[in-house]
């Protein structure tokens, strides 16, 4: 994981698209965020200005050298992310993609490592390869001897990989060091949720510390910090705080999942013919203390579910003249769910076919009841 990289825990935020695909090493799609091109251009501009201090780099070559540095830097980021992904694949964990964006990279690993040991190894792979690249760069700086164009590039990449490796070892989510800390706490306590909370709060402390760096430097010896450096540190701190918060939210979601049981959330339903007046259907439901209406055919087979929102929106004076079947949605295969579904399996089933109501059936095919999405949402939110 690289500076500003979000956590690998839980699904990433929904986005219109991952970006531009540039490669597929080891079968893993690699995408570049559209914003990368904008920020990369800014990096080239700023780095080219910084090359003024290197007299061996001619003015005409500053921008080409800066562009080469940015490309090589993100190539190093890609190697960093590939190391995470390849170790995960070695443990049988599917990798959906790698995304490169302005502040680093993200390996979208579809499942959590099942043990703290594997979690540690997947997380340590990134900083380990970054430090290895830094070591190789240091050796090359000793071999090349000089401050020519190649020497400058090698030296800058050595420093960049060294900083990336060390920074990512800091013990707080969403950094790799935070994942390693989580693995350690998980190993000691046997509770991955508690480990995530501890590592996420450590990440928030680190984010606050990053924001305080300019103040500490100024208070200690009056060192003036450039505005760009302050903004850059603030962006990194914001990403760290956001990533840590995302990890905390994901943990709360996991804690609620066991309580999401289709049977417990089901509404009692009564069968009605499609041509039954809505007012009469409501009366029958009230008498049976039911909260759902299932339309059945002449053989009493369920064919549709009356939409609760449409019923509520119908004025009482019109209900005697409207057939209940006109407010019903046909029961497609995706709207029929096993009554025994629970947890993430229930969430995934609902995501596959979005609707307001679902028919719950027993293994024998008998109707158990109706699951309303509103009830599922309330249970998921803990209300």
Helices and strands as residue ranges (DSSP letters): E 20-23, G 25-27, E 30-32, H 34-50, G 51-53, G 59-61, H 62-90, E 95-101, E 104-109, H 116-144, H 149-168, H 176-189, H 192-221, H 227-257, H 262-265, E 269-273, H 278-287, E 292-296, E 302-306, H 308-313, H 316-319, G 324-327, E 328-330, G 333-335, E 336-338, H 343-352, E 357-361, E 367-372, H 373-381
